[in-house]
């Protein structure tokens, strides 16, 4: 009986090993953010090298040196804020480094560690250089004397046939007070919409020295598309930023969304955005939910660029909820453009939200009594048709000229609206033309986090 059991156990083990070797992916068509399969020991039928761990020890290993080389390292401290900027290089020509884990330490003058953070990213491609920015918040009175970056984990993958899909181009830096507004185009060559893409910006002076940095999480990067971004970079006092490098990362928080019919959930109707006489960027759009289900967290991306394809301003955010078959008037808060950048072209991208839930199944708000209260504000009455109070609402105003073309708009948040009652709200607007010749479309909706009461 024992002999029979051992025979069957060995047979099952052999079959499992052979089957696992057949399941090793050979090509580039898999989802690059999918969870990696368990790494099995090599077998005679295996046609590729197994994944190898990056040497995590700080001691030299001449037979298996760490393939990640730190090429640049700098930090910036202002009061309690510390920014660490570093560049990393994959020395290998035939392998992707996957799931690289870094440890960033900040030390005082006697070597005591006063801050530590671990950060990881998905891929470092063969002979590729990437950069990252890590931010620390210190207790008051602490001073940094040096920083250290250690590669403590990762995998060497010679089997994955995958290339860098995320690129950044046409970066520009515009001074805003003591900081800089950094813009650029973020492109995605893959047939996947990526979420939670981290943008690491490293700023240099004319001599090529690192003088600042910043970072931002870009929530949705559409498949096979390019969109504009805008992030804030902090620079050393007295330094002038000459150019900025921006490095996009897929991190452990990133996911991928396959294309499909979900892109047709929304219909983008009439839309237009303008630059007014004060060099402000404003406008609006008409959007319709094409489905019989509620859409939550629809993501918009707006980009205005000049005649040289340099991005003057970029903005993104969420429309929290669009009820089934609902038609929405959407507008943005006016954005100031840099004086040295003349906006000529506007790109407007909508990433449909997911089918979700909301505390109520219809939009209870209506609008009426719209008019210009002064040159820069539109007065709107927002009506609550519920028997219960709502803690807040969002009000969008779209302005059209005599030809019916959208030439401006604005946005405002109200305070509490009692059940069966209304409030008047003053919405700041920007536009082209004269108020006397403009028609007003107002729309009110509820945001996530709204509270209902008596």
Buried (B, 14 or more C-beta within 10 A) or exposed (E): EEEEEEEEEEEEEEEEBEEBBEEBBEEEEEEBBEEEEEBBEEEEEBEBEBBBEBBEEEEEEEEEEBBBEBEBBBBBBEEEEBBBBBBBBBEBEEBBBBBBBBBBBBBBEEEEEBBEEEBBBBBBBBEBBBBBBBBBEBEEEBEBBEBBBBBBBBBBBBBBEBEBBBBBEBBBBBEEEEBBBBBBBBBBEBEBBBBBBBBBBBBBBEEEEBBBBBBBBBBBBBBEBBBBBBBEBBBBEEBEBBBBBBBBBBBEEBEBBEEEEBBEBBEBEBBBBBBBEEBBBBBBBBBBBEBEBBBBBBBBBBBBBBEEEBBBBBBBBBBBBBBBEBEBBBBBBBBBBBEEBBBBEBBBBBBBBEBEEBEBEEBBBBBEEBEBEEEBBBBBBBBBEBEBBBBBBBBBBBBBBEEEEBBBBBBBEBEBBBBEEBBEBBBBBBBBBEBEEBEBBBBBBBBEEBEBEE
